[in-house]
Amino acid sequence: MTLNFPDSIAVPATTIDDVIQQLTAIVEWSKQNNARMGYFAALYRKVTIQVKKGIQENYFDNGPRMERLDVIFANRYIQACYQYQTGQTPTQSWVRAFNATQHWWPIVLQHLLLGMNAHINLDLGIAAAETVAPEELQDLKGDFEKINQVLASLVGNVQQELAEIWPLLKLLNHFLGSIETALINFNMEKARDAAWSFAEKLSPLNEQQRQAAIAEKDEIMALFSRVISHPGIRGSIIMGLIRLGERGDTRQRIEILE
């Protein structure tokens, strides 16, 4: 693992500004080291900046509670990054996502989807359950859906950024869109609903029960990551063609996603 990973992210963030600062450290380290870990970090930082803006503009029902959710949620990703880069073991979902960054073949979209699989399908429900007491969870649902709307709106713009990395995507967006849906089957709305259901499951459990449920869910999401990494023969051929056509180095692609 890499020894010069920024120590500043070893301490959990306590504010949304801390989160943005730590995500920036990951992005800058990734650019300096041509590390593909920076793809998801760059996207996630944009999401966090947009959430901060929403809190400032009273978009959410409860700004302080939303910041608490955002910080707990982000810390799971930041901690996973630090653990992986310092020889520790994060959740298996993140291990699969980070292992993929060590290989040349996955395309940028696959790296983003692997990160989203670990962070939305696993971490988001955990963070929601940890943000409020069980009797207050239903009050969180409105803001939970709003934060997902922020995420979905930014993810929707990613296709334009990917077209800068692979220019032919502009011509094949419609065709590839159907293939992505069929082969990768990552649906933001379904992921959000599943994350909320997971939060409802975790919320009333004691710590031992909660950890067991998290481990079970992590195993399922780690298995699902294989679908993203290896989307069948046809999908792999298409991904390979995209990868061969992706332009720029890792740093340049991170800068496009920023």
N, C-alpha and C positions, 0 to 999 in steps of 0.2 A: 504494500500500500504506500501511499504518498506521504512523505514525512513533513512536507512544508504546507500541509493543509492548514488554513487559518485557525489559530487557537482561540480567536475571539468568539467563535461560534460554540465553543465547548460549554459556555454558561448559558442556560436557557434564557430566551428573551422574556421580558416582562411587560413590554409595551409594543404597540404596532410599529413604532419607530425603530425599536430594537430589531424587530423582525425584518424590516426593510434593510436595515444596516447589515444584518447577518446574511440576508439573501444577496445583497450587493457584494459582500466578501466572497461568497461562493461563486457568483458570476465572474468577478474579476479574477479569482484564482483559476477558474475554468478557462478563461480567455488566455491567461498567461501560460497555462499548461496544455492548451489545445485539448481540454477534457470535455467529452460529450455530456458529462453531468450538467454542464452549463445550459443545455437546451431547455430542460424542464425548469431549472432555477430562473432563467430569464423570463419564461412565461409566467411563472409563479410570482415573481416580483411585480410584474405588471398587474396581476390580479390583486395583490396586496395593496399596491398604491391606489388602485381603484376602490377597494374596500375602505381604505383610510379616507378617501375623498367622500365616499358615501356616508361615513360616520360624521364627518365635518359638516355635511350638507343635510343632516338629519333624514337621510334616506331610510335608515333602519328604525324600528320601533324603540329600540333601547340601545343607544350608542355604546355605553360602557360595557354592557353585556356582550355586544357584538365584538368589541375589541378583545374581550376575554376569550371568546370563542376563537377568534382569528389567531390569537397568540398561542393558545393550546394546540390548535390545529397545525400551525406553522412549526411549532417546536417539535412535533413528531417528525416532520420532514427534515428539519435542520439537524436534529439529533441523529436521525438515520444516516445523513450524509457524513457527520462527524464519526459516528461509529464505524461506518464502512471504510473510511479513509484512514482510520487509526487502528485497523486490525480487529475491531470488535464486530459483533454480529447484530445487525438490526433485524426487523421482521423479515420473514422469507420473501414477502411481496417486494420489499425494497431491495433485498439481495438480488432477486431476479432482474429488477430494473437497473441496478447499478452494475451487475455483471455484464449486462448488454452493452454498457458504455465502454467496455474493454474491447469490444469487437468492431470490426470495420463494416460489416454488412448491414446491420439494421439502419433503416432510413430515419431521418429526423422525426417523421410522424410516428414511427414505432417507438422511439425513445420517449416522445411526449405521452403516448398512450400507455406505455408501461408505468410512467410516473403517475399518471392520472388513475390507473388501476390501483396502485398501492395507496395513493393519497385520498382518493374519493371513495373507492369501494371498501377500504379498510379504515383509514385514519379519520375520515370525516365523522362517521358514526361514533367513534370513540371520543372524539373531541366534543361533540354535542352532549354526550352522556356525562362528560366530566365538567362541562361548563355550568350546569345548573343541577339543583337537587331534583330527585325523581318527580316530586309533586309540581315542579315548575317547568318540566320538560315541554308540555304542550304549549305553554306560553312562548316558547322559543321557536315554534314551527314557522311562524310567519317570517321571521328574520332568517331562519335557516333556508327557506325557499328563496329569499332575496339574495343571499350571498351566492347561491347557486345560479341565480339569474345573472349576476355579475360575472361569474366564472364562464357561464355558457356564452355570454356576449363576447368575451375576449377570445374564447376558443374558436368562435365563429370567424374571427378575423385571421386566425392562424393560416387558413388555406391560402390567403393572399400572400402571406409571408413565405409559405412553403413554395409558392409559385416563383418567388424571387430566387429561391435556392435551386429549384428544378423548373426551368422556364416552360418546358412542354406541358407542365401541369395545367397551364392556362387553357390549353387545347383539349385536355383530357379530363377536366374536372368532373364533368357529368358522368363519364364512364367510370372513372376511378371512385367517384362517390358511391356508386352502387356496389362496387367491389369491396370498398372499405366497410360498408354496412353489412354485406353478406359474410365477409371473411373475418373481420375483426369484431363486428357486432358490439361496438362500444357506443352506448346511447346515454347521453348526458341526463336525460329525464329519468330513465330507468335507474341509472347510477345514483341519482339524487334520492329517489324514492327508496332504493335499497339501503342507502346510508341512513335515512331516517328510521326505517324499520329496524336497522341494526342498533341505532341509538335507543329506541324504545325497548329492545331486548336487553341491552346492557344496563340501562338506567336503574332498575330495581335490584340488580344483583349485588352480592357482597364482593369484596375484592378477589377472593379466590375463584368464585364463579365467573366473575368478569374476565379474569385472565385466561381461564379455560375457554370461554366463548371467543375471546380475541384470537387465541391460538388456533382454534378450529376455523374461524373465518379467514385468518391469514393463510392457512394451508390451502383453502379453496381458491383464494385470489392468486396465490403463487402458481397454482395449477393453471388458472385462467391466463396468466401471463404467457404461457406457452402458445396459446392461440394467437396472441399478438405477435410473438417472436417468430412463430412458424405457422403461417396461415395457409397451409396446404401447398401442393405443388404449383397450382396456377397462381395463387397469391404470392408465393415465394419468387416465382419467375418475374411477376410484375414488380415486386419490391426490389428485386435485383436490378431490373432495368432502370427503375427510378434511382437506385443507389449509384449506378454507373453514370447517370446523368446529373446527379447533384453537383453543383459547382461551388467553388470556394473551399477554404479549409474550415476546420471546426470553429476557430475564432470568428471568422467572417459570418458563419451561420448563426452563431450566438448573437452577434451584433444585429443581424437581421431580425431575430426573434425579440430582441430588446425593444 
